[in-house]
């Protein structure tokens, strides 16, 4: 695992975006995994800037969103289908036909989840999965004790996650109770993981994911099993890390051939 500690949230977005752009410039047909939430917004803003400047072209990428709420209309402004369209597809000029979001409205959720897994397989798997992390360590919507082997399925959101996400809804009880999410096993199959986190409220989750025991109590600890995981965080989110000096030293001495920015 590579831990990159940066001075502020803007730098987190810029450096994580550079890792993504590096891969897409080499392989324009890259299959991206898209996260929602506030953490990756800086990445999407930076990528959009490069697209506008003409130094990056994402039209040939394919993309799969991590998760979706169950039981809200696709055109609800807070459905992840709407969020992905507004925050990612439009500003980054992605081809909407190549961007997929799990179906949280199907009358047969299990079949819809299996179909989503098939779609990912048929696309050749996810090359680079963008991730945020919840304050309780969840990735995607894989809440604590999600199986490391899990695939796309329905989950019940914890009251904590519903409360955290209430800021996006006009009333707290409008936050859905259920979601569909790529499983931890689905996420683990991506060839590269890029997780971003900013702020003191993520420090415990980052410490648990990076340095804590491998445990489904912290789904983010899955990254410890992955062969190519990068964690890009600001100083505040790094506050709980015991080996932060080592991570800074490693990044400062990173060989040129390994650099992506
Ligand atoms: C959300 C999303 C996750 C996200 C996490 C953190 O509910 N399902 O993909 O990483 O919780 O959210 P935020 O980035 O807004 O802190």
Boltz pocket constraint, residues with backbone or C-beta under 6 A from the ligand:
constraints:
  - pocket:
      binder: B
      contacts: [[A, 35], [A, 36], [A, 37], [A, 38], [A, 39], [A, 40], [A, 66], [A, 67], [A, 131], [A, 132], [A, 133], [A, 134], [A, 135], [A, 138], [A, 139], [A, 140], [A, 141], [A, 161], [A, 165]]
      max_distance: 6.0
